[in-house]
Amino acid sequence: MEVASILPREDHSPINETERRLIAAIEQEFKKHGVNMPLYWGNRQLDPAAAGPLKQMQSEGIRRAAALYDSALDLNRLPPVS
């Protein structure tokens, strides 16, 4: 069964809502501690997909990055950035 087949047919996902709250909390902590670092978000199977933010980072000249994975991820399944 694919993930898309069990999600509600709406314009949002409960997973994405949780991720947005997590990102907002991290951004708040960054600001509180004077950390000036952009955050990018990508999903393995749902929009926004990981390839988009990776391409955006590349176009913005990001050469080094840290990643936070909050679920299991097979890095071999990520699309190459070209």
CORZI-V8870 format. One record per residue. N is the residue number from 0. RES is the residue in one small letter. SS is DSSP state (alpha for helix, beta for strand, coil for the rest). NEAR is the number of other ideal C-beta (glycine too) atoms within 12 Angstrom. Layout:
[[N:RES:SS:NEAR] [N:RES:SS:NEAR]]
This chain:
[[0:m:coil:7] [1:e:coil:9] [2:v:alpha:16] [3:a:alpha:16] [4:s:alpha:9] [5:i:coil:13] [6:l:coil:20] [7:p:coil:15] [8:r:coil:9] [9:e:coil:9] [10:d:coil:9] [11:h:coil:15] [12:s:coil:21] [13:p:alpha:14] [14:i:alpha:24] [15:n:alpha:24] [16:e:alpha:17] [17:t:alpha:17] [18:e:alpha:27] [19:r:alpha:19] [20:r:alpha:16] [21:l:alpha:19] [22:i:alpha:23] [23:a:alpha:16] [24:a:alpha:16] [25:i:alpha:23] [26:e:alpha:20] [27:q:alpha:14] [28:e:alpha:15] [29:f:alpha:17] [30:k:alpha:14] [31:k:alpha:10] [32:h:coil:11] [33:g:coil:8] [34:v:coil:14] [35:n:coil:9] [36:m:coil:17] [37:p:coil:18] [38:l:coil:27] [39:y:coil:28] [40:w:coil:31] [41:g:coil:30] [42:n:beta:28] [43:r:coil:26] [44:q:coil:25] [45:l:coil:24] [46:d:coil:21] [47:p:coil:22] [48:a:beta:21] [49:a:alpha:27] [50:a:alpha:22] [51:g:alpha:20] [52:p:alpha:26] [53:l:alpha:25] [54:k:alpha:20] [55:q:alpha:21] [56:m:alpha:24] [57:q:alpha:17] [58:s:alpha:13] [59:e:coil:13] [60:g:coil:10] [61:i:coil:19] [62:r:coil:7] [63:r:coil:8] [64:a:coil:19] [65:a:coil:14] [66:a:coil:18] [67:l:coil:16] [68:y:coil:16] [69:d:coil:17] [70:s:coil:15] [71:a:coil:9] [72:l:coil:16] [73:d:coil:11] [74:l:alpha:13] [75:n:alpha:8] [76:r:alpha:13] [77:l:coil:21] [78:p:coil:16] [79:p:coil:12] [80:v:coil:17] [81:s:coil:8]]
